[in-house]
Amino acid sequence: MDRTEIVAALLTTQGSLILVVAGIHLAVSPLVHRFVADRLAADKLDIVWPPFELSFVVMGVLLIPVGLSAIYCARGIRRREGWAWTIAMINALAVLSLPVAQCLIMNRVYFEAVPFLVASILITVVGVSMVWPLLGIRPEMIFSPGKKV
C-alpha cells in the first residue's frame, strides 16, 4: 500500500469522525439548552438562547459537508488528483482551527460537559491527523506522472 492509499483511508476515517462530531452537535442541543437555562434567568435566556442555539446548530450542519467532502476527496487522492489534495487541505486547516478557536474563546466550564469534551477531543485528533498526512503526500500529488489536470 502506497502513501496516497494510506492518506485516502485516513481521510475516509476522518470524514466519518467529523460526521460523528456533527451528530453530537445536533443531538445535544437540548442538553445545551438545559445547561444554559440553569445559569440564566428566564428573561435573559429568551435573549441569549436563540443566537446561541443557531450558532451551535450551524456548526453541526456545516461539519456535515466538511466530513462528506473529506470522504469524497479520498477517491481523488487515490487517483492523485490535485483538486482532491487542495480541498482536503482546506478542510484539514479549517478543522484544525476549530480546537484552537475553542481554547481561545470557550470558558473552561464547558469542557466539563462530557459531550463537549468528547467532541473537542475528536475534532482535535481529526484536525491534527488530517494535516500531517496530506503534507506528507504533497510532492506525490504535484509531481505524479499519473496526475490528472
N, CA, C and O atoms as a DFTB+ gen file, in Angstrom:
596 C
 N C O
     1  1       0.848      -1.178       0.000
     2  2       0.000       0.000       0.000
     3  2       0.899       1.248       0.000
     4  3       1.775       1.387       0.853
     5  1       0.673       2.154      -0.966
     6  2       1.494       3.361      -1.016
     7  2       0.928       4.440      -0.093
     8  3      -0.149       4.285       0.482
     9  1       1.676       5.529       0.034
    10  2       1.292       6.592       0.975
    11  2      -0.038       7.240       0.610
    12  3      -0.821       7.586       1.495
    13  1      -0.298       7.408      -0.680
    14  2      -1.571       8.044      -1.051
    15  2      -2.754       7.157      -0.662
    16  3      -3.812       7.667      -0.293
    17  1      -2.588       5.872      -0.739
    18  2      -3.655       4.947      -0.325
    19  2      -3.902       5.046       1.187
    20  3      -5.046       5.010       1.640
    21  1      -2.828       5.171       1.951
    22  2      -2.960       5.329       3.403
    23  2      -3.664       6.641       3.736
    24  3      -4.559       6.675       4.580
    25  1      -3.254       7.722       3.067
    26  2      -3.877       9.027       3.310
    27  2      -5.350       8.986       2.914
    28  3      -6.191       9.554       3.610
    29  1      -5.667       8.328       1.815
    30  2      -7.071       8.208       1.394
    31  2      -7.884       7.455       2.446
    32  3      -9.010       7.843       2.756
    33  1      -7.317       6.381       2.994
    34  2      -8.017       5.634       4.048
    35  2      -8.201       6.496       5.291
    36  3      -9.256       6.468       5.925
    37  1      -7.155       7.269       5.640
    38  2      -7.263       8.180       6.783
    39  2      -8.355       9.227       6.554
    40  3      -9.145       9.512       7.454
    41  1      -8.395       9.796       5.350
    42  2      -9.420      10.806       5.047
    43  2     -10.824      10.241       5.190
    44  3     -11.726      10.919       5.683
    45  1     -11.007       9.013       4.765
    46  2     -12.318       8.378       4.901
    47  2     -12.689       8.237       6.371
    48  3     -13.818       8.529       6.763
    49  1     -11.743       7.792       7.176
    50  2     -11.982       7.656       8.615
    51  2     -12.217       9.012       9.259
    52  3     -13.134       9.171      10.064
    53  1     -11.386       9.995       8.904
    54  2     -11.510      11.331       9.485
    55  2     -12.829      11.980       9.094
    56  3     -13.480      12.622       9.918
    57  1     -13.218      11.812       7.847
    58  2     -14.509      12.340       7.416
    59  2     -15.652      11.728       8.210
    60  3     -16.610      12.411       8.571
    61  1     -15.538      10.439       8.477
    62  2     -16.564       9.763       9.288
    63  2     -16.587      10.310      10.713
    64  3     -17.660      10.505      11.284
    65  1     -15.406      10.560      11.294
    66  2     -15.346      11.136      12.644
    67  2     -15.921      12.552      12.683
    68  3     -16.566      12.936      13.659
    69  1     -15.687      13.322      11.624
    70  2     -16.280      14.667      11.552
    71  2     -17.799      14.553      11.521
    72  3     -18.492      15.365      12.134
    73  1     -18.319      13.561      10.819
    74  2     -19.776      13.351      10.801
    75  2     -20.288      12.976      12.190
    76  3     -21.392      13.369      12.567
    77  1     -19.496      12.219      12.955
    78  2     -19.872      11.890      14.332
    79  2     -19.939      13.166      15.178
    80  3     -20.884      13.355      15.945
    81  1     -18.940      14.034      15.037
    82  2     -18.936      15.295      15.783
    83  2     -20.143      16.146      15.380
    84  3     -20.765      16.778      16.234
    85  1     -20.475      16.167      14.096
    86  2     -21.656      16.899      13.636
    87  2     -22.911      16.333      14.298
    88  3     -23.783      17.079      14.745
    89  1     -22.988      15.018      14.353
    90  2     -24.136      14.382      15.002
    91  2     -24.218      14.719      16.480
    92  3     -25.309      14.939      17.007
    93  1     -23.073      14.760      17.155
    94  2     -23.055      15.141      18.570
    95  2     -23.606      16.555      18.724
    96  3     -24.430      16.816      19.601
    97  1     -23.147      17.461      17.871
    98  2     -23.623      18.847      17.942
    99  2     -25.141      18.918      17.805
   100  3     -25.814      19.601      18.577
   101  1     -25.662      18.216      16.831
   102  2     -27.099      18.290      16.579
   103  2     -27.903      17.548      17.646
   104  3     -29.015      17.955      17.983
   105  1     -27.345      16.465      18.173
   106  2     -28.076      15.659      19.156
   107  2     -28.125      16.280      20.542
   108  3     -29.104      16.091      21.264
   109  1     -27.100      17.011      20.925
   110  2     -27.043      17.503      22.301
   111  2     -27.603      18.913      22.470
   112  3     -27.508      19.487      23.555
   113  1     -28.169      19.460      21.442
   114  2     -28.736      20.810      21.551
   115  2     -29.714      20.938      22.729
   116  3     -29.654      21.936      23.447
   117  1     -30.609      19.969      22.955
   118  2     -31.486      20.081      24.127
   119  2     -30.724      20.072      25.455
   120  3     -31.114      20.754      26.404
   121  1     -29.640      19.299      25.518
   122  2     -28.834      19.271      26.745
   123  2     -28.153      20.609      26.977
   124  3     -28.056      21.084      28.108
   125  1     -27.685      21.210      25.893
   126  2     -27.033      22.514      25.996
   127  2     -28.054      23.558      26.441
   128  3     -27.733      24.460      27.215
   129  1     -29.271      23.431      25.954
   130  2     -30.328      24.365      26.370
   131  2     -30.540      24.303      27.876
   132  3     -30.629      25.334      28.542
   133  1     -30.620      23.085      28.411
   134  2     -30.776      22.932      29.863
   135  2     -29.591      23.505      30.608
   136  3     -29.761      24.154      31.640
   137  1     -28.385      23.272      30.096
   138  2     -27.166      23.787      30.715
   139  2     -27.207      25.311      30.790
   140  3     -26.894      25.897      31.826
   141  1     -27.590      25.939      29.700
   142  2     -27.657      27.401      29.658
   143  2     -28.830      27.895      30.505
   144  3     -28.696      28.879      31.233
   145  1     -29.968      27.225      30.415
   146  2     -31.169      27.652      31.157
   147  2     -30.945      27.609      32.660
   148  3     -31.484      28.444      33.386
   149  1     -30.165      26.659      33.136
   150  2     -29.882      26.554      34.572
   151  2     -29.030      27.713      35.080
   152  3     -28.954      27.942      36.287
   153  1     -28.397      28.437      34.181
   154  2     -27.489      29.505      34.578
   155  2     -28.012      30.910      34.298
   156  3     -27.382      31.898      34.676
   157  1     -29.168      30.998      33.632
   158  2     -29.708      32.310      33.279
   159  2     -31.154      32.467      33.747
   160  3     -31.913      31.500      33.802
   161  1     -31.511      33.686      34.076
   162  2     -32.912      33.986      34.358
   163  2     -33.701      33.826      33.061
   164  3     -33.151      33.986      31.971
   165  1     -34.992      33.509      33.180
   166  2     -35.832      33.228      32.015
   167  2     -35.831      34.372      31.000
   168  3     -35.777      34.126      29.795
   169  1     -35.891      35.623      31.474
   170  2     -35.921      36.745      30.533
   171  2     -34.596      36.883      29.773
   172  3     -34.585      37.266      28.603
   173  1     -33.496      36.572      30.434
   174  2     -32.188      36.625      29.762
   175  2     -32.015      35.432      28.811
   176  3     -31.412      35.561      27.745
   177  1     -32.550      34.277      29.209
   178  2     -32.480      33.092      28.358
   179  2     -33.192      33.348      27.031
   180  3     -32.712      32.927      25.979
   181  1     -34.325      34.029      27.075
   182  2     -35.067      34.327      25.847
   183  2     -34.251      35.182      24.875
   184  3     -34.460      35.119      23.664
   185  1     -33.339      35.963      25.398
   186  2     -32.494      36.814      24.551
   187  2     -31.256      36.055      24.092
   188  3     -30.867      36.148      22.928
   189  1     -30.640      35.309      24.993
   190  2     -29.362      34.658      24.719
   191  2     -29.531      33.358      23.923
   192  3     -28.725      33.070      23.038
   193  1     -30.557      32.583      24.224
   194  2     -30.643      31.243      23.655
   195  2     -30.791      31.195      22.133
   196  3     -30.069      30.419      21.507
   197  1     -31.666      31.961      21.500
   198  2     -31.821      31.806      20.039
   199  2     -30.526      31.960      19.239
   200  3     -30.239      31.096      18.411
   201  1     -29.723      33.022      19.443
   202  2     -28.476      33.074      18.662
   203  2     -27.465      32.006      19.087
   204  3     -26.687      31.523      18.264
   205  1     -27.477      31.640      20.364
   206  2     -26.584      30.585      20.844
   207  2     -26.936      29.263      20.166
   208  3     -26.059      28.558      19.666
   209  1     -28.217      28.938      20.154
   210  2     -28.651      27.692      19.517
   211  2     -28.373      27.710      18.018
   212  3     -27.941      26.709      17.445
   213  1     -28.623      28.850      17.394
   214  2     -28.359      28.958      15.964
   215  2     -26.892      28.668      15.661
   216  3     -26.591      27.887      14.758
   217  1     -25.989      29.281      16.398
   218  2     -24.566      29.054      16.128
   219  2     -24.175      27.611      16.433
   220  3     -23.336      27.039      15.737
   221  1     -24.764      27.024      17.449
   222  2     -24.477      25.642      17.816
   223  2     -24.944      24.687      16.719
   224  3     -24.213      23.778      16.325
   225  1     -26.161      24.901      16.232
   226  2     -26.715      24.042      15.185
   227  2     -25.998      24.281      13.857
   228  3     -25.720      23.332      13.124
   229  1     -25.699      25.540      13.546
   230  2     -24.978      25.842      12.302
   231  2     -23.640      25.112      12.283
   232  3     -23.240      24.574      11.251
   233  1     -22.961      25.090      13.395
   234  2     -21.684      24.376      13.470
   235  2     -21.883      22.902      13.119
   236  3     -21.121      22.337      12.334
   237  1     -22.897      22.293      13.696
   238  2     -23.180      20.890      13.392
   239  2     -23.525      20.682      11.925
   240  3     -23.054      19.733      11.298
   241  1     -24.339      21.562      11.387
   242  2     -24.743      21.443       9.981
   243  2     -23.545      21.628       9.048
   244  3     -23.400      20.884       8.079
   245  1     -22.691      22.603       9.326
   246  2     -21.542      22.855       8.453
   247  2     -20.477      21.770       8.535
   248  3     -19.698      21.590       7.599
   249  1     -20.440      21.049       9.644
   250  2     -19.496      19.939       9.726
   251  2     -19.888      18.775       8.804
   252  3     -19.035      17.979       8.413
   253  1     -21.160      18.680       8.463
   254  2     -21.618      17.586       7.593
   255  2     -20.954      17.664       6.214
   256  3     -20.376      16.668       5.780
   257  1     -21.009      18.811       5.497
   258  2     -20.315      18.829       4.200
   259  2     -18.792      18.712       4.311
   260  3     -18.144      18.208       3.394
   261  1     -18.224      19.169       5.415
   262  2     -16.772      19.007       5.594
   263  2     -16.443      17.515       5.703
   264  3     -15.499      17.037       5.074
   265  1     -17.213      16.793       6.494
   266  2     -16.986      15.350       6.628
   267  2     -17.220      14.607       5.328
   268  3     -16.426      13.747       4.947
   269  1     -18.313      14.937       4.642
   270  2     -18.614      14.273       3.372
   271  2     -17.574      14.598       2.300
   272  3     -17.200      13.722       1.521
   273  1     -17.105      15.845       2.251
   274  2     -16.107      16.182       1.235
   275  2     -14.760      15.530       1.540
   276  3     -14.011      15.209       0.617
   277  1     -14.441      15.329       2.814
   278  2     -13.211      14.595       3.152
   279  2     -13.299      13.166       2.625
   280  3     -12.337      12.643       2.063
   281  1     -14.452      12.544       2.809
   282  2     -14.655      11.185       2.300
   283  2     -14.567      11.179       0.773
   284  3     -13.947      10.291       0.187
   285  1     -15.185      12.162       0.137
   286  2     -15.159      12.263      -1.322
   287  2     -13.738      12.507      -1.834
   288  3     -13.341      11.925      -2.843
   289  1     -12.978      13.350      -1.162
   290  2     -11.604      13.656      -1.580
   291  2     -10.714      12.421      -1.537
   292  3      -9.732      12.345      -2.275
   293  1     -11.040      11.460      -0.689
   294  2     -10.225      10.244      -0.596
   295  2     -10.122       9.556      -1.958
   296  3      -9.066       9.027      -2.306
   297  1     -11.202       9.561      -2.722
   298  2     -11.168       8.951      -4.060
   299  2     -10.185       9.682      -4.970
   300  3      -9.411       9.053      -5.692
   301  1     -10.223      11.012      -4.930
   302  2      -9.310      11.804      -5.745
   303  2      -7.860      11.644      -5.317
   304  3      -6.957      11.642      -6.153
   305  1      -7.640      11.511      -4.020
   306  2      -6.280      11.290      -3.514
   307  2      -5.746       9.961      -4.057
   308  3      -4.586       9.878      -4.459
   309  1      -6.579       8.935      -4.069
   310  2      -6.155       7.637      -4.608
   311  2      -5.719       7.759      -6.069
   312  3      -4.796       7.074      -6.511
   313  1      -6.393       8.640      -6.812
   314  2      -6.068       8.841      -8.239
   315  2      -5.028       9.943      -8.444
   316  3      -4.693      10.296      -9.575
   317  1      -4.524      10.482      -7.326
   318  2      -3.509      11.543      -7.350
   319  2      -3.990      12.782      -8.097
   320  3      -3.245      13.387      -8.867
   321  1      -5.226      13.142      -7.862
   322  2      -5.793      14.335      -8.487
   323  2      -5.556      15.534      -7.576
   324  3      -5.934      15.522      -6.404
   325  1      -4.929      16.564      -8.127
   326  2      -4.526      17.729      -7.354
   327  2      -5.678      18.441      -6.671
   328  3      -5.512      18.947      -5.561
   329  1      -6.847      18.494      -7.308
   330  2      -8.000      19.165      -6.703
   331  2      -8.355      18.515      -5.372
   332  3      -8.730      19.203      -4.423
   333  1      -8.237      17.197      -5.299
   334  2      -8.612      16.482      -4.070
   335  2      -7.676      16.865      -2.931
   336  3      -8.117      17.057      -1.798
   337  1      -6.376      16.977      -3.232
   338  2      -5.418      17.370      -2.205
   339  2      -5.724      18.783      -1.704
   340  3      -5.699      19.041      -0.501
   341  1      -6.009      19.684      -2.628
   342  2      -6.282      21.081      -2.259
   343  2      -7.527      21.189      -1.384
   344  3      -7.497      21.854      -0.348
   345  1      -8.604      20.553      -1.782
   346  2      -9.837      20.613      -0.990
   347  2      -9.636      19.930       0.361
   348  3     -10.097      20.435       1.384
   349  1      -8.957      18.796       0.371
   350  2      -8.704      18.097       1.634
   351  2      -7.863      18.956       2.573
   352  3      -8.112      18.978       3.778
   353  1      -6.871      19.663       2.036
   354  2      -6.033      20.513       2.882
   355  2      -6.825      21.713       3.407
   356  3      -6.669      22.093       4.568
   357  1      -7.661      22.306       2.575
   358  2      -8.512      23.410       3.042
   359  2      -9.406      22.918       4.179
   360  3      -9.532      23.588       5.204
   361  1     -10.022      21.757       4.003
   362  2     -10.852      21.175       5.062
   363  2     -10.022      20.896       6.309
   364  3     -10.453      21.186       7.425
   365  1      -8.839      20.336       6.120
   366  2      -7.980      19.985       7.258
   367  2      -7.607      21.223       8.065
   368  3      -7.643      21.196       9.295
   369  1      -7.251      22.297       7.386
   370  2      -6.883      23.522       8.096
   371  2      -8.089      24.137       8.795
   372  3      -7.963      24.687       9.889
   373  1      -9.250      24.045       8.169
   374  2     -10.470      24.549       8.814
   375  2     -10.775      23.736      10.073
   376  3     -11.087      24.305      11.120
   377  1     -10.687      22.422       9.974
   378  2     -10.957      21.559      11.133
   379  2      -9.920      21.809      12.224
   380  3     -10.264      21.851      13.405
   381  1      -8.663      21.974      11.842
   382  2      -7.610      22.218      12.826
   383  2      -7.796      23.560      13.536
   384  3      -7.359      23.723      14.676
   385  1      -8.436      24.513      12.876
   386  2      -8.676      25.812      13.512
   387  2      -9.772      25.742      14.579
   388  3      -9.829      26.606      15.453
   389  1     -10.633      24.739      14.522
   390  2     -11.741      24.639      15.484
   391  2     -11.277      24.468      16.931
   392  3     -11.731      25.212      17.799
   393  1     -10.388      23.514      17.220
   394  2      -9.956      23.399      18.624
   395  2      -9.174      24.620      19.100
   396  3      -9.221      24.972      20.279
   397  1      -8.459      25.260      18.186
   398  2      -7.738      26.480      18.562
   399  2      -8.749      27.546      18.966
   400  3      -8.583      28.206      19.992
   401  1      -9.793      27.716      18.163
   402  2     -10.839      28.692      18.485
   403  2     -11.534      28.332      19.800
   404  3     -11.815      29.211      20.615
   405  1     -11.809      27.050      20.005
   406  2     -12.444      26.623      21.250
   407  2     -11.607      27.016      22.460
   408  3     -12.129      27.563      23.432
   409  1     -10.335      26.742      22.399
   410  2      -9.458      27.051      23.539
   411  2      -9.351      28.551      23.788
   412  3      -9.241      28.987      24.934
   413  1      -9.384      29.331      22.725
   414  2      -9.269      30.783      22.879
   415  2     -10.565      31.434      23.359
   416  3     -10.530      32.445      24.061
   417  1     -11.697      30.863      22.987
   418  2     -12.986      31.520      23.225
   419  2     -13.771      30.920      24.390
   420  3     -14.374      31.653      25.174
   421  1     -13.768      29.602      24.506
   422  2     -14.673      28.932      25.437
   423  2     -14.160      28.968      26.877
   424  3     -12.963      28.853      27.138
   425  1     -15.100      29.130      27.787
   426  2     -14.822      29.062      29.209
   427  2     -14.540      27.606      29.576
   428  3     -15.136      26.696      29.000
   429  1     -13.661      27.387      30.503
   430  2     -13.297      26.027      30.901
   431  2     -14.479      25.206      31.391
   432  3     -14.438      23.978      31.308
   433  1     -15.515      25.831      31.890
   434  2     -16.659      25.103      32.425
   435  2     -17.326      24.239      31.340
   436  3     -17.885      23.187      31.649
   437  1     -17.271      24.675      30.082
   438  2     -17.885      23.899      29.006
   439  2     -17.170      22.571      28.797
   440  3     -17.789      21.590      28.385
   441  1     -15.883      22.537      29.077
   442  2     -15.117      21.313      28.894
   443  2     -15.459      20.266      29.957
   444  3     -15.017      19.121      29.857
   445  1     -16.235      20.643      30.966
   446  2     -16.688      19.689      31.980
   447  2     -17.865      18.855      31.480
   448  3     -18.149      17.788      32.025
   449  1     -18.550      19.339      30.442
   450  2     -19.660      18.576      29.852
   451  2     -19.071      17.475      28.975
   452  3     -18.316      17.755      28.044
   453  1     -19.418      16.220      29.272
   454  2     -18.823      15.078      28.576
   455  2     -19.015      15.156      27.052
   456  3     -18.047      14.949      26.320
   457  1     -20.229      15.448      26.542
   458  2     -20.363      15.518      25.078
   459  2     -19.463      16.588      24.452
   460  3     -18.894      16.374      23.382
   461  1     -19.334      17.744      25.124
   462  2     -18.481      18.808      24.616
   463  2     -17.022      18.372      24.619
   464  3     -16.286      18.622      23.664
   465  1     -16.615      17.724      25.694
   466  2     -15.238      17.258      25.805
   467  2     -14.935      16.198      24.747
   468  3     -13.882      16.239      24.110
   469  1     -15.849      15.252      24.558
   470  2     -15.654      14.203      23.553
   471  2     -15.557      14.819      22.158
   472  3     -14.663      14.473      21.386
   473  1     -16.478      15.732      21.837
   474  2     -16.454      16.387      20.527
   475  2     -15.161      17.183      20.350
   476  3     -14.581      17.189      19.264
   477  1     -14.712      17.849      21.401
   478  2     -13.477      18.639      21.327
   479  2     -12.257      17.756      21.089
   480  3     -11.392      18.087      20.278
   481  1     -12.195      16.647      21.790
   482  2     -11.075      15.721      21.609
   483  2     -11.096      15.139      20.196
   484  3     -10.066      15.084      19.524
   485  1     -12.276      14.705      19.751
   486  2     -12.382      14.136      18.404
   487  2     -11.954      15.133      17.335
   488  3     -11.197      14.784      16.428
   489  1     -12.429      16.361      17.434
   490  2     -12.127      17.347      16.396
   491  2     -10.646      17.726      16.433
   492  3     -10.065      18.042      15.395
   493  1     -10.034      17.698      17.613
   494  2      -8.592      17.971      17.701
   495  2      -7.787      16.850      17.048
   496  3      -6.882      17.107      16.254
   497  1      -8.119      15.617      17.385
   498  2      -7.424      14.465      16.803
   499  2      -7.602      14.451      15.287
   500  3      -6.645      14.228      14.546
   501  1      -8.819      14.687      14.837
   502  2      -9.078      14.687      13.398
   503  2      -8.307      15.814      12.709
   504  3      -7.694      15.597      11.663
   505  1      -8.333      17.004      13.285
   506  2      -7.628      18.134      12.670
   507  2      -6.140      17.881      12.514
   508  3      -5.574      18.105      11.444
   509  1      -5.507      17.413      13.584
   510  2      -4.066      17.140      13.535
   511  2      -3.770      15.998      12.569
   512  3      -2.821      16.062      11.787
   513  1      -4.588      14.959      12.632
   514  2      -4.312      13.790      11.797
   515  2      -4.725      13.985      10.343
   516  3      -4.448      13.124       9.508
   517  1      -5.381      15.100      10.022
   518  2      -5.688      15.400       8.617
   519  2      -4.526      16.144       7.956
   520  3      -4.172      15.861       6.812
   521  1      -3.942      17.085       8.675
   522  2      -2.934      17.958       8.068
   523  2      -1.637      17.212       7.769
   524  3      -1.149      17.251       6.640
   525  1      -1.072      16.530       8.774
   526  2       0.266      15.955       8.580
   527  2       0.331      14.905       7.473
   528  3       1.311      14.910       6.728
   529  1      -0.643      14.003       7.310
   530  2      -0.525      13.050       6.196
   531  2      -0.641      13.733       4.830
   532  3       0.020      13.333       3.872
   533  1      -1.483      14.765       4.748
   534  2      -1.611      15.481       3.478
   535  2      -0.310      16.185       3.108
   536  3       0.077      16.214       1.940
   537  1       0.358      16.750       4.102
   538  2       1.655      17.373       3.830
   539  2       2.666      16.337       3.349
   540  3       3.511      16.625       2.501
   541  1       2.569      15.143       3.894
   542  2       3.498      14.082       3.524
   543  2       3.357      13.590       2.097
   544  3       4.320      13.080       1.525
   545  1       2.173      13.733       1.506
   546  2       1.991      13.261       0.125
   547  2       1.977      14.399      -0.885
   548  3       1.774      14.157      -2.075
   549  1       2.185      15.626      -0.444
   550  2       2.115      16.761      -1.364
   551  2       3.030      16.605      -2.582
   552  3       2.577      16.848      -3.701
   553  1       4.291      16.213      -2.415
   554  2       5.131      16.052      -3.608
   555  2       4.563      15.021      -4.589
   556  3       4.643      15.208      -5.803
   557  1       4.000      13.953      -4.073
   558  2       3.416      12.934      -4.943
   559  2       2.215      13.483      -5.712
   560  3       1.987      13.114      -6.864
   561  1       1.461      14.354      -5.077
   562  2       0.272      14.919      -5.722
   563  2       0.665      15.919      -6.802
   564  3      -0.038      16.055      -7.803
   565  1       1.780      16.620      -6.611
   566  2       2.208      17.649      -7.564
   567  2       2.999      17.043      -8.723
   568  3       2.809      17.426      -9.877
   569  1       3.884      16.096      -8.412
   570  2       4.807      15.593      -9.419
   571  2       4.466      14.192      -9.937
   572  3       5.283      13.559     -10.606
   573  1       3.278      13.721      -9.631
   574  2       2.913      12.375     -10.037
   575  2       2.693      12.305     -11.551
   576  3       1.996      13.151     -12.110
   577  1       3.283      11.302     -12.221
   578  2       3.075      11.165     -13.659
   579  2       1.628      10.805     -13.986
   580  3       1.160      11.085     -15.089
   581  1       0.921      10.194     -13.054
   582  2      -0.470       9.841     -13.288
   583  2      -1.453      10.945     -12.936
   584  3      -2.665      10.734     -12.971
   585  1      -0.943      12.110     -12.599
   586  2      -1.782      13.217     -12.158
   587  2      -2.701      13.688     -13.273
   588  3      -2.268      13.896     -14.406
   589  1      -3.966      13.851     -12.938
   590  2      -4.929      14.365     -13.893
   591  2      -5.047      15.868     -13.713
   592  3      -5.079      16.366     -12.588
   593  1      -5.110      16.566     -14.795
   594  2      -5.199      18.030     -14.725
   595  2      -6.576      18.481     -15.112
   596  3      -6.854      19.680     -15.117
